[in-house]
Structure formats: structure tokens, C-alpha cells
């Protein structure tokens, strides 16, 4: 039994460190060599184009599937992980219920997504679902006292703030254009007062808070990859806004994705 647990932990740790290494490669690639080819940056040469609503559901849902799998694998019906684990799972599943079901179903139009981008995101979400699900429902049982610790409370507050920013920013972007309007417009309000990509800023905050609350390699790997993937894309979006709207946008004084910093 102990040997099996050690083997599982080793596999899990390898998966976490591999995600951190992939994050390093991702931030270097997106900063120096390539712009993620979807949305306003879409271009040919990346495979078939997929309906954006379908793409978002398919590529994000492995996170929820992983939670269901590890629950059924480790808990009898009607039983649950410790309270602290349940709160962390609520953070995780709450975000991905919104991202894989609510967000795509409420999308208004949207450009088609290259199938290669969708498949790479599906692979990442399956990988991350394994890491987070296995940690929270198989490898770690947090003490109930963790709920009242300063670290957990701080992490939870950061997560909830980030989720609120992310959700509000999605709403602002979704309602930018009135019925019948086309083209791109400058978003205003919320955290867009400070950054061009408030939705990315909110997501970075979410998983940073989650990592603080988890205080685990699994959480820190997730937070680091989130930053590595979204921050360079935010910088690309910021440059696009400056090129598109020129001095009118520059006068707003926004940073790309981290207020007052980047």
C-alpha cells in the first residue's frame, strides 16, 4: 500500500514539474516567437476551424470529467472529502462550470478556433484535471483547521476577487457590441480601467489565490502555467489595441495584463 502511494505521488510530482517546465517554454514561445492564433489573432495554417462554442465546451470539460472520475474512484456515494478539500474543489469546479458550460453558451458570435488550438487546450485541461483531481481527492486530505488559517483565508480572498474580475470582464466583453454591430471596440469599466486584458488578470488572480490556499506543488504548477499562458497573450492583445486605436488608446494609460506593472 505504501509503495503504491509513493509511486502515485512520484507520477503526480512528475506531472506537476512537467507543467512548470512547459510553462517556461510557453512563456518564451508566446513572448518571442509566436502569437496564439485565435480570436483577433486568427490566421490560416493551423488546421480546420471549429465553432467557438463547441471548441470551448470540448477543450474545457476535461477538468470537470477529472473531478467526477476521482470522486467516483475514491469515495462511496454520499461520502465526501474533508471540508477544506471540498472548498478547494468548489473553487476549481465553480470556475470550470462557468468556463466550459456557462461562458460558451452565452457567447455572442465569436471567431472560429483552429482545431490545433482546441486540441492543445484539451490536452492541457486533461493534464491539469489529472493533477488537481488526484491531489484533492486521492493524495491529500487537509485538516479542517486549515480552513481558519491565515494562508487559506488569504488565498480564498484572492481567488474570489479574481473570479469576480474574470466574470465581470467576460460580461463587459460579451456586451461590447449592440445587436447588428460588427468590428472591435475598446472595453471600459471594471479592471479594464487598469489593463487591456482584465479577464486574463482575473484568471491569474484566481489561480494564484488557489495556489496560496492549496499550498501544494499541484496548485503552484497550475498558477504558474496560467500566468505563462495568459500574460504573453495579454501583451499581444495590448499591442493589438495600440496598433488598432493608436493615440486614443495610448491615452488611457493601461498596462497589458498586470495593473501598474505589465
Residue, then its C-alpha position, 0 to 999 in steps of 0.5 A: x500500500x505504501x509503495x503504491x502511494x509513493x509511486x502515485x505521488x512520484x507520477x503526480x510530482x512528475x506531472x506537476x514539474x512537467x507543467x512548470x517546465x512547459x510553462x517556461x517554454x510557453x512563456x518564451x514561445x508566446x513572448x518571442x516567437x509566436x502569437x496564439x492564433x485565435x480570436x483577433x489573432x486568427x490566421x490560416x495554417x493551423x488546421x480546420x476551424x471549429x465553432x467557438x462554442x463547441x471548441x470551448x465546451x470540448x477543450x474545457x470539460x476535461x477538468x470537470x470529467x477529472x473531478x467526477x472520475x476521482x470522486x467516483x474512484x475514491x469515495x462511496x456515494x454520499x461520502x465526501x472529502x474533508x471540508x477544506x478539500x471540498x472548498x478547494x474543489x468548489x473553487x476549481x469546479x465553480x470556475x470550470x462550470x462557468x468556463x466550459x458550460x456557462x461562458x460558451x453558451x452565452x457567447x455572442x458570435x465569436x471567431x472560429x478556433x483552429x482545431x490545433x488550438x482546441x486540441x492543445x487546450x484539451x490536452x492541457x485541461x486533461x493534464x491539469x484535471x489529472x493533477x488537481x483531481x488526484x491531489x484533492x481527492x486521492x493524495x491529500x486530505x487537509x485538516x479542517x483547521x486549515x480552513x481558519x488559517x491565515x494562508x487559506x483565508x488569504x488565498x480564498x480572498x484572492x481567488x474570489x476577487x479574481x473570479x469576480x474580475x474574470x466574470x465581470x470582464x467576460x460580461x463587459x466583453x460579451x456586451x461590447x457590441x449592440x445587436x447588428x454591430x460588427x468590428x472591435x471596440x475598446x472595453x471600459x469599466x471594471x479592471x479594464x480601467x487598469x489593463x487591456x486584458x482584465x479577464x486574463x488578470x482575473x484568471x491569474x488572480x484566481x489561480x494564484x489565490x488557489x495556489x496560496x490556499x492549496x499550498x501544494x506543488x499541484x496548485x503552484x504548477x497550475x498558477x504558474x502555467x496560467x500566468x505563462x499562458x495568459x500574460x504573453x497573450x495579454x501583451x499581444x492583445x495590448x499591442x493589438x489595441x495600440x496598433x488598432x486605436x493608436x493615440x486614443x488608446x495610448x491615452x488611457x494609460x493601461x498596462x497589458x495584463x498586470x495593473x501598474x506593472x505589465 
